[in-house]
Amino acid sequence: MAFKWPPDFRRKSSRRSSHVWQIGKIKINKALRVPIVVFGLILVYGVLNIAVNHYNPVKTTTAAQVSMDDSFSTTGYFIRDEQVMDIAEGDTVEYNYSDGDKVAKGASLITEYKDEDALTVSRELKNIQDNISQLETLRSVSATITNSSLLNQKIIAQMNAISEEAEGANLGQISSLTSELRQLSLKSGSLLKGSDDVESEISSLQAQAASLEAKLDGSTSDITSEYAGYFCESIDGYETVLTPDVIEDLTLSSMDKLIDSKKSASVGKGKVISGYVWYFAAKVSDAEAAHLEQGNTVKLRFSQVSQDVQATVAAIRDDTDNDYTLVIFKSQDMNEDLISMRKQVATVIVASYSGLKVPKSAVRMEDEQMGVYVMSNSVAHYKTIEKLFEGDDFYIVKQNVTGNDSLVVGDDIVVQAKDLDDKKVMK
């Protein structure tokens, strides 16, 4: 016969198990489940709320000095007053000026020789005349160096300088250094020979020069300039198309037509830029043209030119049929690089700024004054700023020397924090 629990015992056991909530070894009456869950949720919410309210991360960035240009790139054409002239070509021609050199009216631009022998004689004559000029300079100027050892040191130093410039392919500087070296060499020779020998050498060279001049008589002819200005050896066909007299009525559409009417560049032609003023007409987007005002001074930067060129905005002509504007810049700066340019890409520098870079997220307004908070020993300090330039997500602001109330290099600018206030301790 199987064992059975007493009926009363089984009923009590069954009722007890149905009202008990067991978690591990912990037994909790099921009637308390809801209050316990609610209490737990309240506890978690309270802990999270305390953590969020007391957690205040402070993020900073260092105030750094920057320099930048407010600029844009554009393509345009040089417009100048250019006088085309016939120039001789061939092996018996010698140019007396280089591209970009200033020339006077009536100056001999090119010397043409009857034959190669005449050209050789002319070059020999020029070398002798240079030596005579150097010796006469030494004779007329009081001696400043009488110590031959010191003079030799200077000669060696000059030769080393010429070698360095040759490695850098600086031909213009080499020419100047070579002339100075010649002076030193002649001076060294004069110290060894004495003044009487210098006079004798000058007389000998003068006699040689007179003989060579006699040989050249009737063997040369000069091509002279009819205008004063700047010399350029080559032409491009725009000389009679892009002239200053088109500036007054020039538009984007008319400029395109002028460009298409370019003349063929003839061989054996050169030119003199007779005016000292030139123009640069460029196609600029309406958005970029909005940064310009007629009469303002800007800088033009060309990749082939070592220095920026100063220019003024001569005209701004919007083309209502498209999103572009014709801007005409005017300048008087001239050098050997600019002289032969026509179509060029230029960087137009509207303005240049130097100051401290400040993120826009760090800027706060206090009493209608822009400023930022900086951190120093965990204490926030408010400093006013003066905006110089506005970028997409930053400002360039004026740099100050002292940092009592103004932003200086190295300040830790607050870009993220809660409840900022002046002289507040931020933990």
TORKOL-4160 file (C-alpha; in steps of 0.2 Angstrom, whole numbers, padded with zeros to 4 digits, m for minus):
427
<pt num="1" X="0000" Y="0000" Z="0000"/>
<pt num="2" X="0007" Y="0017" Z="m0005"/>
<pt num="3" X="0011" Y="0031" Z="0007"/>
<pt num="4" X="0000" Y="0046" Z="0007"/>
<pt num="5" X="0002" Y="0063" Z="0015"/>
<pt num="6" X="m0012" Y="0068" Z="0027"/>
<pt num="7" X="m0025" Y="0078" Z="0017"/>
<pt num="8" X="m0023" Y="0094" Z="0028"/>
<pt num="9" X="m0004" Y="0094" Z="0026"/>
<pt num="10" X="m0005" Y="0093" Z="0007"/>
<pt num="11" X="m0018" Y="0108" Z="0006"/>
<pt num="12" X="m0007" Y="0119" Z="0017"/>
<pt num="13" X="0009" Y="0115" Z="0007"/>
<pt num="14" X="0000" Y="0119" Z="m0009"/>
<pt num="15" X="m0006" Y="0136" Z="m0003"/>
<pt num="16" X="0011" Y="0141" Z="0003"/>
<pt num="17" X="0020" Y="0138" Z="m0013"/>
<pt num="18" X="0007" Y="0148" Z="m0024"/>
<pt num="19" X="0010" Y="0164" Z="m0014"/>
<pt num="20" X="0029" Y="0163" Z="m0013"/>
<pt num="21" X="0041" Y="0171" Z="m0026"/>
<pt num="22" X="0058" Y="0163" Z="m0025"/>
<pt num="23" X="0074" Y="0172" Z="m0032"/>
<pt num="24" X="0088" Y="0160" Z="m0029"/>
<pt num="25" X="0088" Y="0156" Z="m0011"/>
<pt num="26" X="0077" Y="0171" Z="m0007"/>
<pt num="27" X="0059" Y="0168" Z="m0005"/>
<pt num="28" X="0047" Y="0183" Z="m0006"/>
<pt num="29" X="0029" Y="0184" Z="m0004"/>
<pt num="30" X="0021" Y="0187" Z="m0021"/>
<pt num="31" X="0010" Y="0201" Z="m0015"/>
<pt num="32" X="0026" Y="0211" Z="m0013"/>
<pt num="33" X="0032" Y="0209" Z="m0031"/>
<pt num="34" X="0025" Y="0225" Z="m0038"/>
<pt num="35" X="0031" Y="0237" Z="m0024"/>
<pt num="36" X="0048" Y="0229" Z="m0025"/>
<pt num="37" X="0049" Y="0232" Z="m0044"/>
<pt num="38" X="0043" Y="0250" Z="m0043"/>
<pt num="39" X="0056" Y="0254" Z="m0029"/>
<pt num="40" X="0070" Y="0246" Z="m0040"/>
<pt num="41" X="0065" Y="0257" Z="m0055"/>
<pt num="42" X="0064" Y="0273" Z="m0044"/>
<pt num="43" X="0081" Y="0268" Z="m0037"/>
<pt num="44" X="0089" Y="0266" Z="m0055"/>
<pt num="45" X="0081" Y="0282" Z="m0061"/>
<pt num="46" X="0088" Y="0292" Z="m0046"/>
<pt num="47" X="0106" Y="0285" Z="m0048"/>
<pt num="48" X="0106" Y="0289" Z="m0067"/>
<pt num="49" X="0098" Y="0307" Z="m0064"/>
<pt num="50" X="0112" Y="0311" Z="m0051"/>
<pt num="51" X="0125" Y="0304" Z="m0062"/>
<pt num="52" X="0119" Y="0315" Z="m0077"/>
<pt num="53" X="0117" Y="0331" Z="m0067"/>
<pt num="54" X="0134" Y="0329" Z="m0059"/>
<pt num="55" X="0144" Y="0324" Z="m0075"/>
<pt num="56" X="0149" Y="0340" Z="m0083"/>
<pt num="57" X="0163" Y="0336" Z="m0096"/>
<pt num="58" X="0174" Y="0351" Z="m0101"/>
<pt num="59" X="0181" Y="0350" Z="m0118"/>
<pt num="60" X="0194" Y="0363" Z="m0123"/>
<pt num="61" X="0205" Y="0368" Z="m0138"/>
<pt num="62" X="0221" Y="0378" Z="m0138"/>
<pt num="63" X="0221" Y="0396" Z="m0145"/>
<pt num="64" X="0233" Y="0395" Z="m0160"/>
<pt num="65" X="0240" Y="0409" Z="m0171"/>
<pt num="66" X="0235" Y="0408" Z="m0189"/>
<pt num="67" X="0237" Y="0418" Z="m0205"/>
<pt num="68" X="0225" Y="0416" Z="m0220"/>
<pt num="69" X="0219" Y="0425" Z="m0235"/>
<pt num="70" X="0202" Y="0429" Z="m0241"/>
<pt num="71" X="0204" Y="0424" Z="m0259"/>
<pt num="72" X="0198" Y="0415" Z="m0274"/>
<pt num="73" X="0205" Y="0409" Z="m0291"/>
<pt num="74" X="0200" Y="0415" Z="m0308"/>
<pt num="75" X="0206" Y="0415" Z="m0326"/>
<pt num="76" X="0208" Y="0431" Z="m0335"/>
<pt num="77" X="0218" Y="0440" Z="m0349"/>
<pt num="78" X="0231" Y="0454" Z="m0348"/>
<pt num="79" X="0226" Y="0469" Z="m0358"/>
<pt num="80" X="0241" Y="0482" Z="m0362"/>
<pt num="81" X="0246" Y="0496" Z="m0373"/>
<pt num="82" X="0258" Y="0486" Z="m0385"/>
<pt num="83" X="0267" Y="0492" Z="m0400"/>
<pt num="84" X="0272" Y="0479" Z="m0412"/>
<pt num="85" X="0288" Y="0482" Z="m0422"/>
<pt num="86" X="0299" Y="0473" Z="m0435"/>
<pt num="87" X="0315" Y="0465" Z="m0427"/>
<pt num="88" X="0329" Y="0457" Z="m0436"/>
<pt num="89" X="0333" Y="0438" Z="m0434"/>
<pt num="90" X="0347" Y="0427" Z="m0437"/>
<pt num="91" X="0365" Y="0423" Z="m0431"/>
<pt num="92" X="0371" Y="0441" Z="m0434"/>
<pt num="93" X="0359" Y="0449" Z="m0422"/>
<pt num="94" X="0362" Y="0455" Z="m0405"/>
<pt num="95" X="0348" Y="0460" Z="m0393"/>
<pt num="96" X="0353" Y="0475" Z="m0382"/>
<pt num="97" X="0338" Y="0472" Z="m0370"/>
<pt num="98" X="0330" Y="0457" Z="m0361"/>
<pt num="99" X="0311" Y="0454" Z="m0358"/>
<pt num="100" X="0305" Y="0467" Z="m0345"/>
<pt num="101" X="0319" Y="0479" Z="m0347"/>
<pt num="102" X="0314" Y="0497" Z="m0347"/>
<pt num="103" X="0319" Y="0506" Z="m0364"/>
<pt num="104" X="0319" Y="0524" Z="m0368"/>
<pt num="105" X="0312" Y="0532" Z="m0384"/>
<pt num="106" X="0326" Y="0530" Z="m0398"/>
<pt num="107" X="0335" Y="0517" Z="m0388"/>
<pt num="108" X="0344" Y="0504" Z="m0399"/>
<pt num="109" X="0334" Y="0488" Z="m0396"/>
<pt num="110" X="0344" Y="0477" Z="m0408"/>
<pt num="111" X="0360" Y="0478" Z="m0417"/>
<pt num="112" X="0362" Y="0469" Z="m0433"/>
<pt num="113" X="0379" Y="0465" Z="m0440"/>
<pt num="114" X="0384" Y="0463" Z="m0459"/>
<pt num="115" X="0392" Y="0446" Z="m0455"/>
<pt num="116" X="0398" Y="0434" Z="m0441"/>
<pt num="117" X="0416" Y="0442" Z="m0441"/>
<pt num="118" X="0408" Y="0459" Z="m0437"/>
<pt num="119" X="0398" Y="0451" Z="m0423"/>
<pt num="120" X="0414" Y="0443" Z="m0416"/>
<pt num="121" X="0423" Y="0460" Z="m0417"/>
<pt num="122" X="0409" Y="0468" Z="m0408"/>
<pt num="123" X="0409" Y="0456" Z="m0394"/>
<pt num="124" X="0428" Y="0458" Z="m0392"/>
<pt num="125" X="0426" Y="0477" Z="m0392"/>
<pt num="126" X="0413" Y="0476" Z="m0378"/>
<pt num="127" X="0424" Y="0465" Z="m0367"/>
<pt num="128" X="0439" Y="0478" Z="m0369"/>
<pt num="129" X="0427" Y="0492" Z="m0366"/>
<pt num="130" X="0422" Y="0484" Z="m0350"/>
<pt num="131" X="0440" Y="0481" Z="m0344"/>
<pt num="132" X="0444" Y="0500" Z="m0348"/>
<pt num="133" X="0429" Y="0505" Z="m0337"/>
<pt num="134" X="0434" Y="0494" Z="m0323"/>
<pt num="135" X="0452" Y="0501" Z="m0323"/>
<pt num="136" X="0446" Y="0519" Z="m0324"/>
<pt num="137" X="0435" Y="0516" Z="m0309"/>
<pt num="138" X="0450" Y="0509" Z="m0299"/>
<pt num="139" X="0460" Y="0524" Z="m0304"/>
<pt num="140" X="0447" Y="0537" Z="m0299"/>
<pt num="141" X="0442" Y="0529" Z="m0283"/>
<pt num="142" X="0453" Y="0530" Z="m0267"/>
<pt num="143" X="0460" Y="0513" Z="m0263"/>
<pt num="144" X="0450" Y="0505" Z="m0249"/>
<pt num="145" X="0460" Y="0489" Z="m0248"/>
<pt num="146" X="0479" Y="0489" Z="m0248"/>
<pt num="147" X="0482" Y="0473" Z="m0240"/>
<pt num="148" X="0485" Y="0459" Z="m0253"/>
<pt num="149" X="0481" Y="0445" Z="m0241"/>
<pt num="150" X="0464" Y="0452" Z="m0237"/>
<pt num="151" X="0460" Y="0456" Z="m0255"/>
<pt num="152" X="0464" Y="0438" Z="m0259"/>
<pt num="153" X="0452" Y="0432" Z="m0246"/>
<pt num="154" X="0438" Y="0443" Z="m0253"/>
<pt num="155" X="0442" Y="0436" Z="m0271"/>
<pt num="156" X="0440" Y="0418" Z="m0264"/>
<pt num="157" X="0424" Y="0422" Z="m0255"/>
<pt num="158" X="0417" Y="0430" Z="m0271"/>
<pt num="159" X="0421" Y="0414" Z="m0281"/>
<pt num="160" X="0412" Y="0403" Z="m0268"/>
<pt num="161" X="0397" Y="0415" Z="m0269"/>
<pt num="162" X="0397" Y="0413" Z="m0288"/>
<pt num="163" X="0398" Y="0394" Z="m0286"/>
<pt num="164" X="0383" Y="0394" Z="m0274"/>
<pt num="165" X="0372" Y="0405" Z="m0286"/>
<pt num="166" X="0377" Y="0394" Z="m0300"/>
<pt num="167" X="0370" Y="0378" Z="m0291"/>
<pt num="168" X="0354" Y="0388" Z="m0289"/>
<pt num="169" X="0353" Y="0393" Z="m0307"/>
<pt num="170" X="0352" Y="0412" Z="m0301"/>
<pt num="171" X="0359" Y="0420" Z="m0317"/>
<pt num="172" X="0354" Y="0437" Z="m0313"/>
<pt num="173" X="0364" Y="0437" Z="m0296"/>
<pt num="174" X="0379" Y="0428" Z="m0305"/>
<pt num="175" X="0381" Y="0443" Z="m0317"/>
<pt num="176" X="0382" Y="0455" Z="m0302"/>
<pt num="177" X="0394" Y="0444" Z="m0293"/>
<pt num="178" X="0405" Y="0441" Z="m0308"/>
<pt num="179" X="0406" Y="0460" Z="m0311"/>
<pt num="180" X="0412" Y="0462" Z="m0293"/>
<pt num="181" X="0425" Y="0448" Z="m0294"/>
<pt num="182" X="0432" Y="0457" Z="m0310"/>
<pt num="183" X="0434" Y="0473" Z="m0299"/>
<pt num="184" X="0443" Y="0463" Z="m0286"/>
<pt num="185" X="0454" Y="0454" Z="m0298"/>
<pt num="186" X="0459" Y="0470" Z="m0307"/>
<pt num="187" X="0462" Y="0478" Z="m0290"/>
<pt num="188" X="0473" Y="0464" Z="m0285"/>
<pt num="189" X="0483" Y="0466" Z="m0301"/>
<pt num="190" X="0485" Y="0485" Z="m0298"/>
<pt num="191" X="0492" Y="0482" Z="m0281"/>
<pt num="192" X="0506" Y="0471" Z="m0289"/>
<pt num="193" X="0509" Y="0482" Z="m0304"/>
<pt num="194" X="0508" Y="0499" Z="m0297"/>
<pt num="195" X="0498" Y="0514" Z="m0303"/>
<pt num="196" X="0510" Y="0517" Z="m0318"/>
<pt num="197" X="0506" Y="0500" Z="m0325"/>
<pt num="198" X="0488" Y="0503" Z="m0323"/>
<pt num="199" X="0489" Y="0518" Z="m0333"/>
<pt num="200" X="0499" Y="0509" Z="m0346"/>
<pt num="201" X="0486" Y="0495" Z="m0347"/>
<pt num="202" X="0472" Y="0508" Z="m0349"/>
<pt num="203" X="0481" Y="0516" Z="m0364"/>
<pt num="204" X="0485" Y="0499" Z="m0372"/>
<pt num="205" X="0466" Y="0494" Z="m0371"/>
<pt num="206" X="0461" Y="0510" Z="m0378"/>
<pt num="207" X="0472" Y="0508" Z="m0393"/>
<pt num="208" X="0465" Y="0491" Z="m0396"/>
<pt num="209" X="0447" Y="0497" Z="m0394"/>
<pt num="210" X="0450" Y="0511" Z="m0407"/>
<pt num="211" X="0457" Y="0498" Z="m0419"/>
<pt num="212" X="0441" Y="0487" Z="m0417"/>
<pt num="213" X="0430" Y="0502" Z="m0419"/>
<pt num="214" X="0438" Y="0505" Z="m0436"/>
<pt num="215" X="0435" Y="0488" Z="m0441"/>
<pt num="216" X="0416" Y="0489" Z="m0437"/>
<pt num="217" X="0413" Y="0505" Z="m0446"/>
<pt num="218" X="0399" Y="0503" Z="m0458"/>
<pt num="219" X="0396" Y="0484" Z="m0453"/>
<pt num="220" X="0382" Y="0487" Z="m0441"/>
<pt num="221" X="0364" Y="0494" Z="m0440"/>
<pt num="222" X="0353" Y="0498" Z="m0426"/>
<pt num="223" X="0334" Y="0495" Z="m0424"/>
<pt num="224" X="0328" Y="0508" Z="m0412"/>
<pt num="225" X="0312" Y="0510" Z="m0401"/>
<pt num="226" X="0299" Y="0522" Z="m0406"/>
<pt num="227" X="0292" Y="0522" Z="m0389"/>
<pt num="228" X="0297" Y="0522" Z="m0371"/>
<pt num="229" X="0291" Y="0507" Z="m0361"/>
<pt num="230" X="0296" Y="0489" Z="m0358"/>
<pt num="231" X="0304" Y="0478" Z="m0371"/>
<pt num="232" X="0297" Y="0460" Z="m0375"/>
<pt num="233" X="0305" Y="0449" Z="m0388"/>
<pt num="234" X="0290" Y="0439" Z="m0394"/>
<pt num="235" X="0272" Y="0443" Z="m0399"/>
<pt num="236" X="0256" Y="0432" Z="m0397"/>
<pt num="237" X="0243" Y="0440" Z="m0409"/>
<pt num="238" X="0233" Y="0449" Z="m0396"/>
<pt num="239" X="0243" Y="0465" Z="m0397"/>
<pt num="240" X="0230" Y="0474" Z="m0408"/>
<pt num="241" X="0215" Y="0465" Z="m0400"/>
<pt num="242" X="0216" Y="0467" Z="m0382"/>
<pt num="243" X="0220" Y="0485" Z="m0380"/>
<pt num="244" X="0216" Y="0498" Z="m0367"/>
<pt num="245" X="0203" Y="0506" Z="m0378"/>
<pt num="246" X="0191" Y="0491" Z="m0376"/>
<pt num="247" X="0190" Y="0492" Z="m0357"/>
<pt num="248" X="0176" Y="0505" Z="m0356"/>
<pt num="249" X="0164" Y="0494" Z="m0366"/>
<pt num="250" X="0171" Y="0477" Z="m0362"/>
<pt num="251" X="0158" Y="0463" Z="m0356"/>
<pt num="252" X="0160" Y="0444" Z="m0354"/>
<pt num="253" X="0152" Y="0441" Z="m0371"/>
<pt num="254" X="0162" Y="0454" Z="m0380"/>
<pt num="255" X="0178" Y="0448" Z="m0372"/>
<pt num="256" X="0174" Y="0430" Z="m0378"/>
<pt num="257" X="0173" Y="0438" Z="m0396"/>
<pt num="258" X="0189" Y="0447" Z="m0394"/>
<pt num="259" X="0198" Y="0431" Z="m0389"/>
<pt num="260" X="0191" Y="0422" Z="m0404"/>
<pt num="261" X="0198" Y="0436" Z="m0415"/>
<pt num="262" X="0216" Y="0433" Z="m0411"/>
<pt num="263" X="0228" Y="0437" Z="m0425"/>
<pt num="264" X="0242" Y="0425" Z="m0430"/>
<pt num="265" X="0259" Y="0429" Z="m0422"/>
<pt num="266" X="0271" Y="0434" Z="m0436"/>
<pt num="267" X="0289" Y="0428" Z="m0435"/>
<pt num="268" X="0302" Y="0442" Z="m0434"/>
<pt num="269" X="0291" Y="0454" Z="m0424"/>
<pt num="270" X="0294" Y="0461" Z="m0406"/>
<pt num="271" X="0285" Y="0474" Z="m0396"/>
<pt num="272" X="0287" Y="0488" Z="m0383"/>
<pt num="273" X="0274" Y="0489" Z="m0370"/>
<pt num="274" X="0272" Y="0508" Z="m0371"/>
<pt num="275" X="0260" Y="0511" Z="m0357"/>
<pt num="276" X="0265" Y="0509" Z="m0338"/>
<pt num="277" X="0247" Y="0503" Z="m0334"/>
<pt num="278" X="0240" Y="0486" Z="m0338"/>
<pt num="279" X="0223" Y="0477" Z="m0335"/>
<pt num="280" X="0218" Y="0460" Z="m0330"/>
<pt num="281" X="0200" Y="0455" Z="m0336"/>
<pt num="282" X="0193" Y="0440" Z="m0327"/>
<pt num="283" X="0178" Y="0429" Z="m0327"/>
<pt num="284" X="0172" Y="0428" Z="m0309"/>
<pt num="285" X="0157" Y="0420" Z="m0301"/>
<pt num="286" X="0144" Y="0431" Z="m0294"/>
<pt num="287" X="0147" Y="0424" Z="m0276"/>
<pt num="288" X="0165" Y="0428" Z="m0277"/>
<pt num="289" X="0162" Y="0445" Z="m0285"/>
<pt num="290" X="0151" Y="0450" Z="m0270"/>
<pt num="291" X="0168" Y="0451" Z="m0260"/>
<pt num="292" X="0174" Y="0465" Z="m0271"/>
<pt num="293" X="0171" Y="0483" Z="m0272"/>
<pt num="294" X="0176" Y="0495" Z="m0286"/>
<pt num="295" X="0191" Y="0505" Z="m0281"/>
<pt num="296" X="0197" Y="0493" Z="m0268"/>
<pt num="297" X="0215" Y="0487" Z="m0268"/>
<pt num="298" X="0218" Y="0468" Z="m0269"/>
<pt num="299" X="0233" Y="0457" Z="m0273"/>
<pt num="300" X="0235" Y="0446" Z="m0288"/>
<pt num="301" X="0245" Y="0430" Z="m0286"/>
<pt num="302" X="0252" Y="0421" Z="m0302"/>
<pt num="303" X="0262" Y="0405" Z="m0301"/>
<pt num="304" X="0276" Y="0411" Z="m0312"/>
<pt num="305" X="0279" Y="0427" Z="m0302"/>
<pt num="306" X="0289" Y="0427" Z="m0286"/>
<pt num="307" X="0279" Y="0441" Z="m0277"/>
<pt num="308" X="0261" Y="0446" Z="m0277"/>
<pt num="309" X="0256" Y="0460" Z="m0288"/>
<pt num="310" X="0246" Y="0475" Z="m0281"/>
<pt num="311" X="0230" Y="0480" Z="m0291"/>
<pt num="312" X="0214" Y="0490" Z="m0289"/>
<pt num="313" X="0197" Y="0484" Z="m0294"/>
<pt num="314" X="0194" Y="0495" Z="m0309"/>
<pt num="315" X="0176" Y="0488" Z="m0314"/>
<pt num="316" X="0163" Y="0476" Z="m0309"/>
<pt num="317" X="0151" Y="0471" Z="m0323"/>
<pt num="318" X="0138" Y="0458" Z="m0319"/>
<pt num="319" X="0131" Y="0447" Z="m0333"/>
<pt num="320" X="0112" Y="0445" Z="m0330"/>
<pt num="321" X="0111" Y="0430" Z="m0342"/>
<pt num="322" X="0122" Y="0419" Z="m0331"/>
<pt num="323" X="0130" Y="0417" Z="m0314"/>
<pt num="324" X="0146" Y="0426" Z="m0319"/>
<pt num="325" X="0153" Y="0444" Z="m0318"/>
<pt num="326" X="0167" Y="0452" Z="m0327"/>
<pt num="327" X="0180" Y="0460" Z="m0315"/>
<pt num="328" X="0193" Y="0471" Z="m0322"/>
<pt num="329" X="0209" Y="0474" Z="m0312"/>
<pt num="330" X="0221" Y="0488" Z="m0315"/>
<pt num="331" X="0240" Y="0489" Z="m0310"/>
<pt num="332" X="0256" Y="0497" Z="m0313"/>
<pt num="333" X="0268" Y="0483" Z="m0307"/>
<pt num="334" X="0279" Y="0476" Z="m0320"/>
<pt num="335" X="0293" Y="0464" Z="m0322"/>
<pt num="336" X="0301" Y="0452" Z="m0334"/>
<pt num="337" X="0288" Y="0438" Z="m0329"/>
<pt num="338" X="0272" Y="0449" Z="m0331"/>
<pt num="339" X="0278" Y="0457" Z="m0348"/>
<pt num="340" X="0274" Y="0441" Z="m0359"/>
<pt num="341" X="0259" Y="0434" Z="m0350"/>
<pt num="342" X="0242" Y="0434" Z="m0358"/>
<pt num="343" X="0230" Y="0421" Z="m0352"/>
<pt num="344" X="0233" Y="0417" Z="m0334"/>
<pt num="345" X="0226" Y="0409" Z="m0319"/>
<pt num="346" X="0227" Y="0421" Z="m0304"/>
<pt num="347" X="0223" Y="0420" Z="m0286"/>
<pt num="348" X="0214" Y="0436" Z="m0281"/>
<pt num="349" X="0218" Y="0440" Z="m0263"/>
<pt num="350" X="0204" Y="0451" Z="m0256"/>
<pt num="351" X="0212" Y="0453" Z="m0239"/>
<pt num="352" X="0224" Y="0444" Z="m0227"/>
<pt num="353" X="0221" Y="0441" Z="m0209"/>
<pt num="354" X="0233" Y="0436" Z="m0195"/>
<pt num="355" X="0226" Y="0432" Z="m0178"/>
<pt num="356" X="0219" Y="0418" Z="m0167"/>
<pt num="357" X="0207" Y="0404" Z="m0173"/>
<pt num="358" X="0192" Y="0401" Z="m0163"/>
<pt num="359" X="0178" Y="0388" Z="m0166"/>
<pt num="360" X="0161" Y="0395" Z="m0168"/>
<pt num="361" X="0155" Y="0382" Z="m0155"/>
<pt num="362" X="0165" Y="0391" Z="m0142"/>
<pt num="363" X="0158" Y="0408" Z="m0144"/>
<pt num="364" X="0146" Y="0416" Z="m0131"/>
<pt num="365" X="0137" Y="0432" Z="m0131"/>
<pt num="366" X="0138" Y="0442" Z="m0116"/>
<pt num="367" X="0130" Y="0460" Z="m0116"/>
<pt num="368" X="0130" Y="0460" Z="m0135"/>
<pt num="369" X="0149" Y="0457" Z="m0135"/>
<pt num="370" X="0157" Y="0441" Z="m0142"/>
<pt num="371" X="0168" Y="0431" Z="m0131"/>
<pt num="372" X="0174" Y="0414" Z="m0125"/>
<pt num="373" X="0177" Y="0405" Z="m0109"/>
<pt num="374" X="0195" Y="0399" Z="m0106"/>
<pt num="375" X="0200" Y="0387" Z="m0092"/>
<pt num="376" X="0214" Y="0391" Z="m0080"/>
<pt num="377" X="0217" Y="0379" Z="m0065"/>
<pt num="378" X="0200" Y="0372" Z="m0067"/>
<pt num="379" X="0192" Y="0389" Z="m0066"/>
<pt num="380" X="0182" Y="0397" Z="m0081"/>
<pt num="381" X="0186" Y="0415" Z="m0086"/>
<pt num="382" X="0177" Y="0425" Z="m0099"/>
<pt num="383" X="0187" Y="0434" Z="m0112"/>
<pt num="384" X="0180" Y="0446" Z="m0125"/>
<pt num="385" X="0185" Y="0444" Z="m0143"/>
<pt num="386" X="0186" Y="0455" Z="m0159"/>
<pt num="387" X="0181" Y="0446" Z="m0175"/>
<pt num="388" X="0192" Y="0449" Z="m0190"/>
<pt num="389" X="0186" Y="0435" Z="m0202"/>
<pt num="390" X="0172" Y="0423" Z="m0202"/>
<pt num="391" X="0174" Y="0405" Z="m0209"/>
<pt num="392" X="0162" Y="0391" Z="m0211"/>
<pt num="393" X="0164" Y="0385" Z="m0193"/>
<pt num="394" X="0177" Y="0397" Z="m0186"/>
<pt num="395" X="0182" Y="0415" Z="m0183"/>
<pt num="396" X="0199" Y="0423" Z="m0185"/>
<pt num="397" X="0200" Y="0435" Z="m0170"/>
<pt num="398" X="0212" Y="0449" Z="m0165"/>
<pt num="399" X="0227" Y="0443" Z="m0156"/>
<pt num="400" X="0232" Y="0452" Z="m0140"/>
<pt num="401" X="0248" Y="0453" Z="m0130"/>
<pt num="402" X="0242" Y="0451" Z="m0112"/>
<pt num="403" X="0229" Y="0439" Z="m0107"/>
<pt num="404" X="0220" Y="0447" Z="m0092"/>
<pt num="405" X="0204" Y="0451" Z="m0101"/>
<pt num="406" X="0208" Y="0446" Z="m0119"/>
<pt num="407" X="0212" Y="0430" Z="m0128"/>
<pt num="408" X="0230" Y="0426" Z="m0131"/>
<pt num="409" X="0240" Y="0412" Z="m0139"/>
<pt num="410" X="0240" Y="0396" Z="m0128"/>
<pt num="411" X="0223" Y="0400" Z="m0119"/>
<pt num="412" X="0213" Y="0384" Z="m0117"/>
<pt num="413" X="0196" Y="0389" Z="m0125"/>
<pt num="414" X="0181" Y="0380" Z="m0119"/>
<pt num="415" X="0171" Y="0372" Z="m0133"/>
<pt num="416" X="0159" Y="0361" Z="m0123"/>
<pt num="417" X="0153" Y="0363" Z="m0105"/>
<pt num="418" X="0137" Y="0365" Z="m0095"/>
<pt num="419" X="0132" Y="0380" Z="m0084"/>
<pt num="420" X="0147" Y="0391" Z="m0088"/>
<pt num="421" X="0150" Y="0406" Z="m0078"/>
<pt num="422" X="0165" Y="0418" Z="m0076"/>
<pt num="423" X="0176" Y="0413" Z="m0062"/>
<pt num="424" X="0166" Y="0397" Z="m0059"/>
<pt num="425" X="0176" Y="0381" Z="m0054"/>
<pt num="426" X="0173" Y="0368" Z="m0067"/>
<pt num="427" X="0175" Y="0350" Z="m0061"/>
